[in-house]
Amino acid sequence: MIGGIERLIRALPEPRYGASANVAAVVGFLFGGIGLAIYLRTVADFLIPVGIALAAIVLFGDPGWFAGAVIAGIYGYFRVSLHE
């Protein structure tokens, strides 16, 4: 499963020049997919974390909001660090 996620992230266009993995993680955690879409300038970076967050909310209920924030932060970090 991890290999599939890595292939998905590598198939996306490269993040803009100068994007930092640490900043992407903080932006993803605080602002979710909307923040990542603005920071990385792609629609896919909005849709993927929001879809995962919605699935976490459906599966876990109220703790799913926190799980979605953590997942968006991790996604932002690996999204940038895999292309460095």
C-alpha positions in Angstrom: 0.0 0.0 0.0 2.8 2.4 0.8 4.4 1.7 -2.6 1.1 2.6 -4.3 0.9 5.9 -2.4 4.5 6.7 -3.4 3.8 5.9 -7.0 0.7 8.2 -6.9 2.8 11.1 -5.4 5.6 10.6 -7.9 3.1 10.7 -10.8 2.0 14.2 -9.8 3.8 17.2 -11.2 6.8 18.4 -9.3 6.2 21.1 -6.6 7.2 24.6 -7.4 10.9 25.5 -7.0 11.9 26.3 -3.5 9.1 24.5 -1.8 10.1 23.2 1.7 9.0 19.9 3.0 8.7 21.3 6.6 6.6 24.2 5.5 4.4 21.9 3.5 3.8 19.7 6.5 2.9 22.7 8.7 0.6 24.2 6.0 -1.0 20.8 5.5 -1.6 20.3 9.2 -3.0 23.8 9.8 -4.9 24.5 6.6 -5.4 21.0 5.1 -5.9 20.5 1.4 -6.8 24.1 0.7 -3.4 25.3 2.1 -1.5 22.7 0.2 -3.2 23.5 -3.0 -2.3 27.2 -2.6 1.3 26.4 -1.5 2.0 23.8 -4.1 -0.2 25.3 -6.8 -2.0 22.2 -8.0 -5.6 21.0 -7.7 -4.5 17.4 -7.0 -3.0 18.7 -3.7 -6.4 19.9 -2.7 -8.4 16.8 -3.7 -6.2 14.0 -2.3 -5.9 15.3 1.3 -9.5 16.4 1.4 -10.7 13.0 0.2 -8.5 11.2 2.8 -9.8 13.6 5.5 -13.4 13.0 4.6 -12.8 9.2 4.7 -11.2 9.6 8.1 -14.2 11.6 9.4 -16.6 9.0 8.1 -14.6 6.1 9.6 -13.7 7.7 13.0 -16.3 10.4 13.6 -15.1 13.4 15.5 -11.5 12.3 16.0 -11.4 12.1 12.2 -10.8 15.8 12.0 -7.5 15.5 13.8 -6.6 12.4 11.9 -7.3 14.3 8.6 -5.1 17.2 9.8 -2.2 14.8 10.6 -2.6 12.9 7.3 -2.6 16.2 5.3 0.6 17.3 7.1 2.3 13.9 6.4 1.1 14.1 2.8 2.5 17.6 2.3 5.8 16.6 3.8 6.3 13.5 1.6 4.8 15.3 -1.5 7.7 17.7 -1.4 10.5 15.5 0.0 10.0 12.8 -2.6 10.7 15.3 -5.4 13.8 16.9 -3.8 
